[in-house]
Amino acid sequence: QVKPQFQSRANINCDVFTAIVYRTQVVAGTMYFIKVQVSDDQYVHLKVFQSLPHENQGPSLANFQTGKTKDDPLTYF
């Protein structure tokens, strides 16, 4: 659901967009940190906020880091 947000903000078009691993952090909702494969050897880390269910809002891209590799650790940022 955040692929269009990422492509727009990063100004790139991704043929591949596959989540590899994720971590969560509970705040006033849930913050997801997701490693996403965007090409054969390129990865990005996404920070996605999902508000509480009663707010009826979809996930939103809070931040992202590009230039990651498959072996880069997924950390909070």
PDB file of N, CA, C and O in Angstrom, chain B, residues numbered from 101:
ATOM      1  N   GLN B 101       0.807  -1.207   0.000  1.00  0.00           N
ATOM      2  CA  GLN B 101       0.000   0.000   0.000  1.00  0.00           C
ATOM      3  C   GLN B 101       0.844   1.261   0.000  1.00  0.00           C
ATOM      4  O   GLN B 101       0.351   2.324  -0.378  1.00  0.00           O
ATOM      5  N   VAL B 102       2.121   1.173   0.419  1.00  0.00           N
ATOM      6  CA  VAL B 102       2.954   2.369   0.445  1.00  0.00           C
ATOM      7  C   VAL B 102       3.868   2.479  -0.768  1.00  0.00           C
ATOM      8  O   VAL B 102       4.644   3.430  -0.862  1.00  0.00           O
ATOM      9  N   LYS B 103       3.795   1.533  -1.695  1.00  0.00           N
ATOM     10  CA  LYS B 103       4.662   1.579  -2.877  1.00  0.00           C
ATOM     11  C   LYS B 103       4.495   2.890  -3.653  1.00  0.00           C
ATOM     12  O   LYS B 103       5.504   3.511  -3.989  1.00  0.00           O
ATOM     13  N   PRO B 104       3.270   3.342  -3.952  1.00  0.00           N
ATOM     14  CA  PRO B 104       3.136   4.605  -4.677  1.00  0.00           C
ATOM     15  C   PRO B 104       3.722   5.791  -3.906  1.00  0.00           C
ATOM     16  O   PRO B 104       4.310   6.689  -4.509  1.00  0.00           O
ATOM     17  N   GLN B 105       3.566   5.801  -2.583  1.00  0.00           N
ATOM     18  CA  GLN B 105       4.130   6.879  -1.772  1.00  0.00           C
ATOM     19  C   GLN B 105       5.650   6.872  -1.877  1.00  0.00           C
ATOM     20  O   GLN B 105       6.268   7.925  -2.031  1.00  0.00           O
ATOM     21  N   PHE B 106       6.256   5.688  -1.794  1.00  0.00           N
ATOM     22  CA  PHE B 106       7.705   5.588  -1.885  1.00  0.00           C
ATOM     23  C   PHE B 106       8.196   6.016  -3.262  1.00  0.00           C
ATOM     24  O   PHE B 106       9.132   6.808  -3.365  1.00  0.00           O
ATOM     25  N   GLN B 107       7.579   5.504  -4.315  1.00  0.00           N
ATOM     26  CA  GLN B 107       8.012   5.829  -5.679  1.00  0.00           C
ATOM     27  C   GLN B 107       7.925   7.327  -5.940  1.00  0.00           C
ATOM     28  O   GLN B 107       8.796   7.893  -6.600  1.00  0.00           O
ATOM     29  N   SER B 108       6.892   7.966  -5.432  1.00  0.00           N
ATOM     30  CA  SER B 108       6.722   9.394  -5.626  1.00  0.00           C
ATOM     31  C   SER B 108       7.791  10.186  -4.859  1.00  0.00           C
ATOM     32  O   SER B 108       8.409  11.092  -5.418  1.00  0.00           O
ATOM     33  N   ARG B 109       8.007   9.849  -3.597  1.00  0.00           N
ATOM     34  CA  ARG B 109       8.961  10.595  -2.774  1.00  0.00           C
ATOM     35  C   ARG B 109      10.406  10.321  -3.159  1.00  0.00           C
ATOM     36  O   ARG B 109      11.240  11.222  -3.070  1.00  0.00           O
ATOM     37  N   ALA B 110      10.729   9.093  -3.587  1.00  0.00           N
ATOM     38  CA  ALA B 110      12.101   8.743  -3.966  1.00  0.00           C
ATOM     39  C   ALA B 110      12.375   9.044  -5.441  1.00  0.00           C
ATOM     40  O   ALA B 110      13.522   9.002  -5.886  1.00  0.00           O
ATOM     41  N   ASN B 111      11.316   9.346  -6.193  1.00  0.00           N
ATOM     42  CA  ASN B 111      11.410   9.651  -7.608  1.00  0.00           C
ATOM     43  C   ASN B 111      12.042   8.507  -8.401  1.00  0.00           C
ATOM     44  O   ASN B 111      12.899   8.720  -9.258  1.00  0.00           O
ATOM     45  N   ILE B 112      11.594   7.288  -8.092  1.00  0.00           N
ATOM     46  CA  ILE B 112      12.045   6.115  -8.841  1.00  0.00           C
ATOM     47  C   ILE B 112      10.847   5.230  -9.139  1.00  0.00           C
ATOM     48  O   ILE B 112       9.811   5.327  -8.482  1.00  0.00           O
ATOM     49  N   ASN B 113      10.999   4.363 -10.138  1.00  0.00           N
ATOM     50  CA  ASN B 113       9.963   3.406 -10.499  1.00  0.00           C
ATOM     51  C   ASN B 113      10.495   2.012 -10.201  1.00  0.00           C
ATOM     52  O   ASN B 113      11.540   1.633 -10.731  1.00  0.00           O
ATOM     53  N   CYS B 114       9.817   1.252  -9.380  1.00  0.00           N
ATOM     54  CA  CYS B 114      10.276  -0.071  -8.947  1.00  0.00           C
ATOM     55  C   CYS B 114       9.512  -1.164  -9.673  1.00  0.00           C
ATOM     56  O   CYS B 114       8.287  -1.244  -9.577  1.00  0.00           O
ATOM     57  N   ASP B 115      10.243  -2.013 -10.407  1.00  0.00           N
ATOM     58  CA  ASP B 115       9.611  -3.180 -11.008  1.00  0.00           C
ATOM     59  C   ASP B 115       9.373  -4.245  -9.946  1.00  0.00           C
ATOM     60  O   ASP B 115       8.370  -4.957  -9.971  1.00  0.00           O
ATOM     61  N   VAL B 116      10.318  -4.338  -9.010  1.00  0.00           N
ATOM     62  CA  VAL B 116      10.234  -5.280  -7.898  1.00  0.00           C
ATOM     63  C   VAL B 116       9.954  -4.472  -6.639  1.00  0.00           C
ATOM     64  O   VAL B 116      10.525  -3.397  -6.462  1.00  0.00           O
ATOM     65  N   PHE B 117       9.095  -4.965  -5.770  1.00  0.00           N
ATOM     66  CA  PHE B 117       8.817  -4.297  -4.494  1.00  0.00           C
ATOM     67  C   PHE B 117       8.374  -5.371  -3.516  1.00  0.00           C
ATOM     68  O   PHE B 117       7.183  -5.546  -3.259  1.00  0.00           O
ATOM     69  N   THR B 118       9.367  -6.096  -2.965  1.00  0.00           N
ATOM     70  CA  THR B 118       9.090  -7.261  -2.139  1.00  0.00           C
ATOM     71  C   THR B 118       9.611  -7.048  -0.732  1.00  0.00           C
ATOM     72  O   THR B 118      10.803  -6.809  -0.542  1.00  0.00           O
ATOM     73  N   ALA B 119       8.734  -7.131   0.255  1.00  0.00           N
ATOM     74  CA  ALA B 119       9.153  -7.022   1.653  1.00  0.00           C
ATOM     75  C   ALA B 119       9.939  -8.276   2.030  1.00  0.00           C
ATOM     76  O   ALA B 119       9.493  -9.395   1.777  1.00  0.00           O
ATOM     77  N   ILE B 120      11.112  -8.082   2.635  1.00  0.00           N
ATOM     78  CA  ILE B 120      11.979  -9.191   3.011  1.00  0.00           C
ATOM     79  C   ILE B 120      11.857  -9.498   4.494  1.00  0.00           C
ATOM     80  O   ILE B 120      11.708 -10.656   4.883  1.00  0.00           O
ATOM     81  N   VAL B 121      11.922  -8.462   5.322  1.00  0.00           N
ATOM     82  CA  VAL B 121      11.847  -8.622   6.770  1.00  0.00           C
ATOM     83  C   VAL B 121      11.289  -7.332   7.359  1.00  0.00           C
ATOM     84  O   VAL B 121      11.398  -6.268   6.750  1.00  0.00           O
ATOM     85  N   TYR B 122      10.689  -7.428   8.553  1.00  0.00           N
ATOM     86  CA  TYR B 122      10.183  -6.212   9.184  1.00  0.00           C
ATOM     87  C   TYR B 122      10.308  -6.301  10.694  1.00  0.00           C
ATOM     88  O   TYR B 122      10.440  -7.384  11.265  1.00  0.00           O
ATOM     89  N   ARG B 123      10.263  -5.147  11.323  1.00  0.00           N
ATOM     90  CA  ARG B 123      10.234  -5.019  12.778  1.00  0.00           C
ATOM     91  C   ARG B 123       9.119  -4.033  13.099  1.00  0.00           C
ATOM     92  O   ARG B 123       8.730  -3.228  12.253  1.00  0.00           O
ATOM     93  N   THR B 124       8.606  -4.101  14.327  1.00  0.00           N
ATOM     94  CA  THR B 124       7.558  -3.163  14.717  1.00  0.00           C
ATOM     95  C   THR B 124       7.953  -2.433  15.987  1.00  0.00           C
ATOM     96  O   THR B 124       8.766  -2.906  16.781  1.00  0.00           O
ATOM     97  N   GLN B 125       7.351  -1.270  16.151  1.00  0.00           N
ATOM     98  CA  GLN B 125       7.498  -0.475  17.359  1.00  0.00           C
ATOM     99  C   GLN B 125       6.116   0.089  17.655  1.00  0.00           C
ATOM    100  O   GLN B 125       5.514   0.745  16.805  1.00  0.00           O
ATOM    101  N   VAL B 126       5.616  -0.163  18.855  1.00  0.00           N
ATOM    102  CA  VAL B 126       4.290   0.319  19.213  1.00  0.00           C
ATOM    103  C   VAL B 126       4.404   1.755  19.719  1.00  0.00           C
ATOM    104  O   VAL B 126       5.147   2.043  20.657  1.00  0.00           O
ATOM    105  N   VAL B 127       3.662   2.637  19.085  1.00  0.00           N
ATOM    106  CA  VAL B 127       3.570   4.045  19.490  1.00  0.00           C
ATOM    107  C   VAL B 127       2.075   4.335  19.573  1.00  0.00           C
ATOM    108  O   VAL B 127       1.326   3.453  19.993  1.00  0.00           O
ATOM    109  N   ALA B 128       1.610   5.495  19.205  1.00  0.00           N
ATOM    110  CA  ALA B 128       0.163   5.747  19.155  1.00  0.00           C
ATOM    111  C   ALA B 128      -0.356   5.155  17.849  1.00  0.00           C
ATOM    112  O   ALA B 128      -0.905   5.857  17.000  1.00  0.00           O
ATOM    113  N   GLY B 129      -0.172   3.866  17.716  1.00  0.00           N
ATOM    114  CA  GLY B 129      -0.397   3.102  16.496  1.00  0.00           C
ATOM    115  C   GLY B 129       0.776   2.141  16.407  1.00  0.00           C
ATOM    116  O   GLY B 129       1.323   1.746  17.437  1.00  0.00           O
ATOM    117  N   THR B 130       1.169   1.760  15.215  1.00  0.00           N
ATOM    118  CA  THR B 130       2.316   0.871  15.042  1.00  0.00           C
ATOM    119  C   THR B 130       3.244   1.443  13.975  1.00  0.00           C
ATOM    120  O   THR B 130       2.806   1.839  12.895  1.00  0.00           O
ATOM    121  N   MET B 131       4.529   1.479  14.300  1.00  0.00           N
ATOM    122  CA  MET B 131       5.553   1.894  13.347  1.00  0.00           C
ATOM    123  C   MET B 131       6.200   0.618  12.828  1.00  0.00           C
ATOM    124  O   MET B 131       6.697  -0.196  13.606  1.00  0.00           O
ATOM    125  N   TYR B 132       6.193   0.450  11.521  1.00  0.00           N
ATOM    126  CA  TYR B 132       6.817  -0.708  10.884  1.00  0.00           C
ATOM    127  C   TYR B 132       8.110  -0.269  10.216  1.00  0.00           C
ATOM    128  O   TYR B 132       8.149   0.743   9.516  1.00  0.00           O
ATOM    129  N   PHE B 133       9.158  -1.034  10.438  1.00  0.00           N
ATOM    130  CA  PHE B 133      10.428  -0.837   9.763  1.00  0.00           C
ATOM    131  C   PHE B 133      10.580  -2.031   8.831  1.00  0.00           C
ATOM    132  O   PHE B 133      10.659  -3.168   9.297  1.00  0.00           O
ATOM    133  N   ILE B 134      10.623  -1.795   7.526  1.00  0.00           N
ATOM    134  CA  ILE B 134      10.526  -2.866   6.545  1.00  0.00           C
ATOM    135  C   ILE B 134      11.691  -2.796   5.562  1.00  0.00           C
ATOM    136  O   ILE B 134      11.964  -1.744   4.984  1.00  0.00           O
ATOM    137  N   LYS B 135      12.373  -3.923   5.379  1.00  0.00           N
ATOM    138  CA  LYS B 135      13.396  -4.022   4.334  1.00  0.00           C
ATOM    139  C   LYS B 135      12.699  -4.505   3.070  1.00  0.00           C
ATOM    140  O   LYS B 135      12.047  -5.549   3.069  1.00  0.00           O
ATOM    141  N   VAL B 136      12.845  -3.729   1.986  1.00  0.00           N
ATOM    142  CA  VAL B 136      12.146  -4.029   0.744  1.00  0.00           C
ATOM    143  C   VAL B 136      13.156  -4.162  -0.389  1.00  0.00           C
ATOM    144  O   VAL B 136      14.029  -3.311  -0.560  1.00  0.00           O
ATOM    145  N   GLN B 137      13.029  -5.230  -1.154  1.00  0.00           N
ATOM    146  CA  GLN B 137      13.864  -5.421  -2.336  1.00  0.00           C
ATOM    147  C   GLN B 137      13.211  -4.664  -3.490  1.00  0.00           C
ATOM    148  O   GLN B 137      12.041  -4.881  -3.804  1.00  0.00           O
ATOM    149  N   VAL B 138      13.997  -3.755  -4.129  1.00  0.00           N
ATOM    150  CA  VAL B 138      13.452  -2.958  -5.224  1.00  0.00           C
ATOM    151  C   VAL B 138      14.075  -3.300  -6.578  1.00  0.00           C
ATOM    152  O   VAL B 138      13.602  -2.828  -7.612  1.00  0.00           O
ATOM    153  N   SER B 139      15.133  -4.118  -6.580  1.00  0.00           N
ATOM    154  CA  SER B 139      15.715  -4.647  -7.812  1.00  0.00           C
ATOM    155  C   SER B 139      16.537  -5.872  -7.433  1.00  0.00           C
ATOM    156  O   SER B 139      16.526  -6.294  -6.277  1.00  0.00           O
ATOM    157  N   ASP B 140      17.245  -6.441  -8.393  1.00  0.00           N
ATOM    158  CA  ASP B 140      18.011  -7.658  -8.111  1.00  0.00           C
ATOM    159  C   ASP B 140      18.968  -7.496  -6.936  1.00  0.00           C
ATOM    160  O   ASP B 140      19.109  -8.407  -6.120  1.00  0.00           O
ATOM    161  N   ASP B 141      19.628  -6.339  -6.844  1.00  0.00           N
ATOM    162  CA  ASP B 141      20.630  -6.160  -5.789  1.00  0.00           C
ATOM    163  C   ASP B 141      20.458  -4.867  -4.999  1.00  0.00           C
ATOM    164  O   ASP B 141      21.376  -4.458  -4.287  1.00  0.00           O
ATOM    165  N   GLN B 142      19.309  -4.220  -5.108  1.00  0.00           N
ATOM    166  CA  GLN B 142      19.072  -2.983  -4.368  1.00  0.00           C
ATOM    167  C   GLN B 142      17.922  -3.156  -3.391  1.00  0.00           C
ATOM    168  O   GLN B 142      16.898  -3.768  -3.693  1.00  0.00           O
ATOM    169  N   TYR B 143      18.132  -2.595  -2.211  1.00  0.00           N
ATOM    170  CA  TYR B 143      17.145  -2.677  -1.137  1.00  0.00           C
ATOM    171  C   TYR B 143      16.939  -1.293  -0.557  1.00  0.00           C
ATOM    172  O   TYR B 143      17.819  -0.436  -0.636  1.00  0.00           O
ATOM    173  N   VAL B 144      15.775  -1.080   0.023  1.00  0.00           N
ATOM    174  CA  VAL B 144      15.486   0.145   0.758  1.00  0.00           C
ATOM    175  C   VAL B 144      14.894  -0.246   2.102  1.00  0.00           C
ATOM    176  O   VAL B 144      14.337  -1.333   2.256  1.00  0.00           O
ATOM    177  N   HIS B 145      15.021   0.652   3.072  1.00  0.00           N
ATOM    178  CA  HIS B 145      14.395   0.463   4.368  1.00  0.00           C
ATOM    179  C   HIS B 145      13.285   1.497   4.480  1.00  0.00           C
ATOM    180  O   HIS B 145      13.513   2.691   4.284  1.00  0.00           O
ATOM    181  N   LEU B 146      12.093   1.035   4.795  1.00  0.00           N
ATOM    182  CA  LEU B 146      10.938   1.912   4.920  1.00  0.00           C
ATOM    183  C   LEU B 146      10.507   2.015   6.372  1.00  0.00           C
ATOM    184  O   LEU B 146      10.589   1.048   7.130  1.00  0.00           O
ATOM    185  N   LYS B 147      10.052   3.186   6.744  1.00  0.00           N
ATOM    186  CA  LYS B 147       9.447   3.414   8.056  1.00  0.00           C
ATOM    187  C   LYS B 147       7.996   3.788   7.774  1.00  0.00           C
ATOM    188  O   LYS B 147       7.712   4.857   7.233  1.00  0.00           O
ATOM    189  N   VAL B 148       7.083   2.893   8.148  1.00  0.00           N
ATOM    190  CA  VAL B 148       5.663   3.040   7.810  1.00  0.00           C
ATOM    191  C   VAL B 148       4.842   3.128   9.088  1.00  0.00           C
ATOM    192  O   VAL B 148       4.972   2.291   9.982  1.00  0.00           O
ATOM    193  N   PHE B 149       3.995   4.147   9.164  1.00  0.00           N
ATOM    194  CA  PHE B 149       3.138   4.328  10.329  1.00  0.00           C
ATOM    195  C   PHE B 149       1.733   3.854  10.030  1.00  0.00           C
ATOM    196  O   PHE B 149       1.133   4.246   9.028  1.00  0.00           O
ATOM    197  N   GLN B 150       1.205   3.003  10.911  1.00  0.00           N
ATOM    198  CA  GLN B 150      -0.186   2.543  10.830  1.00  0.00           C
ATOM    199  C   GLN B 150      -0.895   3.045  12.078  1.00  0.00           C
ATOM    200  O   GLN B 150      -0.572   2.636  13.193  1.00  0.00           O
ATOM    201  N   SER B 151      -1.867   3.938  11.885  1.00  0.00           N
ATOM    202  CA  SER B 151      -2.587   4.503  13.025  1.00  0.00           C
ATOM    203  C   SER B 151      -3.487   3.454  13.669  1.00  0.00           C
ATOM    204  O   SER B 151      -3.651   2.347  13.155  1.00  0.00           O
ATOM    205  N   LEU B 152      -4.056   3.828  14.792  1.00  0.00           N
ATOM    206  CA  LEU B 152      -4.959   2.921  15.505  1.00  0.00           C
ATOM    207  C   LEU B 152      -6.205   2.641  14.665  1.00  0.00           C
ATOM    208  O   LEU B 152      -6.633   3.492  13.886  1.00  0.00           O
ATOM    209  N   PRO B 153      -6.792   1.441  14.824  1.00  0.00           N
ATOM    210  CA  PRO B 153      -7.926   1.036  13.970  1.00  0.00           C
ATOM    211  C   PRO B 153      -9.109   2.009  13.958  1.00  0.00           C
ATOM    212  O   PRO B 153      -9.733   2.202  12.914  1.00  0.00           O
ATOM    213  N   HIS B 154      -9.422   2.620  15.096  1.00  0.00           N
ATOM    214  CA  HIS B 154     -10.595   3.505  15.139  1.00  0.00           C
ATOM    215  C   HIS B 154     -10.404   4.790  14.332  1.00  0.00           C
ATOM    216  O   HIS B 154     -11.373   5.512  14.094  1.00  0.00           O
ATOM    217  N   GLU B 155      -9.182   5.086  13.911  1.00  0.00           N
ATOM    218  CA  GLU B 155      -8.925   6.293  13.119  1.00  0.00           C
ATOM    219  C   GLU B 155      -9.191   6.076  11.625  1.00  0.00           C
ATOM    220  O   GLU B 155      -9.237   7.036  10.856  1.00  0.00           O
ATOM    221  N   ASN B 156      -9.367   4.810  11.214  1.00  0.00           N
ATOM    222  CA  ASN B 156      -9.713   4.467   9.832  1.00  0.00           C
ATOM    223  C   ASN B 156      -8.801   5.112   8.788  1.00  0.00           C
ATOM    224  O   ASN B 156      -9.276   5.667   7.797  1.00  0.00           O
ATOM    225  N   GLN B 157      -7.499   5.035   9.014  1.00  0.00           N
ATOM    226  CA  GLN B 157      -6.529   5.560   8.061  1.00  0.00           C
ATOM    227  C   GLN B 157      -5.609   4.440   7.626  1.00  0.00           C
ATOM    228  O   GLN B 157      -5.260   3.566   8.420  1.00  0.00           O
ATOM    229  N   GLY B 158      -5.221   4.468   6.367  1.00  0.00           N
ATOM    230  CA  GLY B 158      -4.304   3.464   5.851  1.00  0.00           C
ATOM    231  C   GLY B 158      -2.878   3.753   6.293  1.00  0.00           C
ATOM    232  O   GLY B 158      -2.617   4.774   6.929  1.00  0.00           O
ATOM    233  N   PRO B 159      -1.959   2.864   5.962  1.00  0.00           N
ATOM    234  CA  PRO B 159      -0.560   3.070   6.320  1.00  0.00           C
ATOM    235  C   PRO B 159       0.028   4.252   5.564  1.00  0.00           C
ATOM    236  O   PRO B 159      -0.331   4.514   4.416  1.00  0.00           O
ATOM    237  N   SER B 160       0.944   4.968   6.232  1.00  0.00           N
ATOM    238  CA  SER B 160       1.595   6.094   5.568  1.00  0.00           C
ATOM    239  C   SER B 160       3.112   5.965   5.697  1.00  0.00           C
ATOM    240  O   SER B 160       3.627   5.543   6.733  1.00  0.00           O
ATOM    241  N   LEU B 161       3.804   6.330   4.645  1.00  0.00           N
ATOM    242  CA  LEU B 161       5.256   6.279   4.618  1.00  0.00           C
ATOM    243  C   LEU B 161       5.795   7.459   5.416  1.00  0.00           C
ATOM    244  O   LEU B 161       5.612   8.612   5.024  1.00  0.00           O
ATOM    245  N   ALA B 162       6.461   7.174   6.539  1.00  0.00           N
ATOM    246  CA  ALA B 162       6.999   8.224   7.394  1.00  0.00           C
ATOM    247  C   ALA B 162       8.403   8.628   6.962  1.00  0.00           C
ATOM    248  O   ALA B 162       8.753   9.807   7.015  1.00  0.00           O
ATOM    249  N   ASN B 163       9.211   7.657   6.533  1.00  0.00           N
ATOM    250  CA  ASN B 163      10.591   7.921   6.149  1.00  0.00           C
ATOM    251  C   ASN B 163      11.117   6.720   5.370  1.00  0.00           C
ATOM    252  O   ASN B 163      10.490   5.660   5.362  1.00  0.00           O
ATOM    253  N   PHE B 164      12.260   6.881   4.721  1.00  0.00           N
ATOM    254  CA  PHE B 164      12.879   5.760   4.023  1.00  0.00           C
ATOM    255  C   PHE B 164      14.372   6.007   3.887  1.00  0.00           C
ATOM    256  O   PHE B 164      14.836   7.145   3.957  1.00  0.00           O
ATOM    257  N   GLN B 165      15.116   4.924   3.691  1.00  0.00           N
ATOM    258  CA  GLN B 165      16.549   4.981   3.455  1.00  0.00           C
ATOM    259  C   GLN B 165      16.842   4.159   2.208  1.00  0.00           C
ATOM    260  O   GLN B 165      16.412   3.010   2.105  1.00  0.00           O
ATOM    261  N   THR B 166      17.570   4.740   1.261  1.00  0.00           N
ATOM    262  CA  THR B 166      17.923   4.038   0.036  1.00  0.00           C
ATOM    263  C   THR B 166      19.382   3.592   0.105  1.00  0.00           C
ATOM    264  O   THR B 166      20.090   3.897   1.065  1.00  0.00           O
ATOM    265  N   GLY B 167      19.821   2.868  -0.919  1.00  0.00           N
ATOM    266  CA  GLY B 167      21.210   2.443  -0.993  1.00  0.00           C
ATOM    267  C   GLY B 167      21.560   1.327  -0.026  1.00  0.00           C
ATOM    268  O   GLY B 167      22.714   1.202   0.383  1.00  0.00           O
ATOM    269  N   LYS B 168      20.597   0.529   0.338  1.00  0.00           N
ATOM    270  CA  LYS B 168      20.828  -0.579   1.273  1.00  0.00           C
ATOM    271  C   LYS B 168      21.134  -1.863   0.506  1.00  0.00           C
ATOM    272  O   LYS B 168      20.809  -1.995  -0.674  1.00  0.00           O
ATOM    273  N   THR B 169      21.765  -2.802   1.202  1.00  0.00           N
ATOM    274  CA  THR B 169      22.045  -4.113   0.614  1.00  0.00           C
ATOM    275  C   THR B 169      21.261  -5.168   1.367  1.00  0.00           C
ATOM    276  O   THR B 169      20.656  -4.893   2.403  1.00  0.00           O
ATOM    277  N   LYS B 170      21.279  -6.385   0.831  1.00  0.00           N
ATOM    278  CA  LYS B 170      20.568  -7.495   1.467  1.00  0.00           C
ATOM    279  C   LYS B 170      21.092  -7.752   2.874  1.00  0.00           C
ATOM    280  O   LYS B 170      20.336  -8.187   3.743  1.00  0.00           O
ATOM    281  N   ASP B 171      22.378  -7.488   3.112  1.00  0.00           N
ATOM    282  CA  ASP B 171      22.985  -7.798   4.401  1.00  0.00           C
ATOM    283  C   ASP B 171      22.940  -6.649   5.411  1.00  0.00           C
ATOM    284  O   ASP B 171      23.295  -6.847   6.573  1.00  0.00           O
ATOM    285  N   ASP B 172      22.516  -5.461   4.998  1.00  0.00           N
ATOM    286  CA  ASP B 172      22.418  -4.345   5.960  1.00  0.00           C
ATOM    287  C   ASP B 172      21.380  -4.677   7.020  1.00  0.00           C
ATOM    288  O   ASP B 172      20.278  -5.122   6.699  1.00  0.00           O
ATOM    289  N   PRO B 173      21.736  -4.457   8.307  1.00  0.00           N
ATOM    290  CA  PRO B 173      20.765  -4.741   9.371  1.00  0.00           C
ATOM    291  C   PRO B 173      19.609  -3.742   9.337  1.00  0.00           C
ATOM    292  O   PRO B 173      19.799  -2.564   9.035  1.00  0.00           O
ATOM    293  N   LEU B 174      18.432  -4.223   9.645  1.00  0.00           N
ATOM    294  CA  LEU B 174      17.241  -3.379   9.713  1.00  0.00           C
ATOM    295  C   LEU B 174      17.170  -2.793  11.117  1.00  0.00           C
ATOM    296  O   LEU B 174      16.929  -3.516  12.083  1.00  0.00           O
ATOM    297  N   THR B 175      17.378  -1.487  11.229  1.00  0.00           N
ATOM    298  CA  THR B 175      17.393  -0.828  12.532  1.00  0.00           C
ATOM    299  C   THR B 175      16.338   0.246  12.575  1.00  0.00           C
ATOM    300  O   THR B 175      15.807   0.657  11.543  1.00  0.00           O
ATOM    301  N   TYR B 176      16.030   0.707  13.793  1.00  0.00           N
ATOM    302  CA  TYR B 176      15.101   1.823  13.959  1.00  0.00           C
ATOM    303  C   TYR B 176      15.784   3.091  13.464  1.00  0.00           C
ATOM    304  O   TYR B 176      16.968   3.298  13.729  1.00  0.00           O
ATOM    305  N   PHE B 177      15.057   3.939  12.752  1.00  0.00           N
ATOM    306  CA  PHE B 177      15.616   5.204  12.286  1.00  0.00           C
ATOM    307  C   PHE B 177      14.542   6.273  12.284  1.00  0.00           C
ATOM    308  O   PHE B 177      14.811   7.418  11.922  1.00  0.00           O
TER     309      PHE B 177
END
